[in-house]
Amino acid sequence: MPNTAIRSHDKTYVPSEADIAKAGELFAQLEQEMAKTGKTVLMSASGQTYELPPTLFEVLRFVGATLAAGNGVTVVPRATKLTTQGAADFLGISRPTLVKLLERGDIPFEKVGRHRRVTLDDLLEYQERERARRRTVLSQEARNNQTSGMLALTLMPGVDEE
């Protein structure tokens, strides 16, 4: 997370050159196995096997692919509290714009003394609401434009003429 302090419950993993090569090989093999069987299992040193739930495998797949590409990964619980600057950086907006969203009630926050804190979970929920709102607006605009004839398709001379 940009501009946020890493706390003891957050962990950043940065791969070494050897880790990058091993992760790449391992995840290539896991992908092949997953394609064949449709499932992935962990095996303990004693030979006990445990099937991985699909969500856990997706997390491991993402982390493995990211490490194999030579990038670090930071694992942060969704309950992590961010400063307004950290939250703004996460959303890719300015801090004053974030503060307006907070004061308008678009994103929940709590005050610690004079400082506002926002949970990562609330930021993720806001992002999803905004994506859904944008999809709805774009779909409605497309329907309106089709109805009004603004999106009538015309053939360009010499292209796809039959």
HUJOLIN-V815561 format. One record per backbone hydrogen bond with DSSP energy under -0.5 kcal/mol. NH is the residue of the N-H (numbers start at 1). CO is the residue of the C=O. If there is no record, write none. Layout:
NH_CO ; NH_CO
This chain:
4_1 ; 7_5 ; 10_7 ; 11_75 ; 13_73 ; 14_12 ; 15_13 ; 20_16 ; 21_17 ; 22_18 ; 23_19 ; 24_20 ; 25_21 ; 26_22 ; 27_23 ; 28_24 ; 29_25 ; 30_26 ; 31_27 ; 32_28 ; 33_29 ; 34_30 ; 35_31 ; 36_32 ; 37_33 ; 38_34 ; 42_50 ; 44_48 ; 47_44 ; 50_42 ; 52_40 ; 57_53 ; 58_54 ; 59_55 ; 60_56 ; 61_57 ; 62_58 ; 63_59 ; 64_60 ; 65_61 ; 66_62 ; 67_63 ; 68_64 ; 69_65 ; 70_67 ; 71_66 ; 73_13 ; 75_11 ; 75_73 ; 76_74 ; 80_77 ; 82_118 ; 87_83 ; 88_84 ; 89_85 ; 90_86 ; 91_87 ; 92_88 ; 93_88 ; 98_94 ; 99_95 ; 100_96 ; 101_97 ; 102_98 ; 103_99 ; 104_100 ; 105_101 ; 105_102 ; 106_101 ; 107_101 ; 110_117 ; 112_115 ; 113_111 ; 115_112 ; 117_110 ; 118_82 ; 120_80 ; 121_78 ; 123_119 ; 124_120 ; 125_121 ; 126_122 ; 127_123 ; 128_124 ; 129_125 ; 130_126 ; 131_127 ; 132_128 ; 133_129 ; 134_130 ; 135_131 ; 136_132 ; 137_133 ; 138_134 ; 139_135 ; 140_136 ; 141_137 ; 142_138 ; 143_139 ; 144_140 ; 145_141 ; 146_142 ; 147_143 ; 148_144 ; 149_145 ; 149_146 ; 150_145 ; 151_145 ; 152_149 ; 159_156 ; 160_158
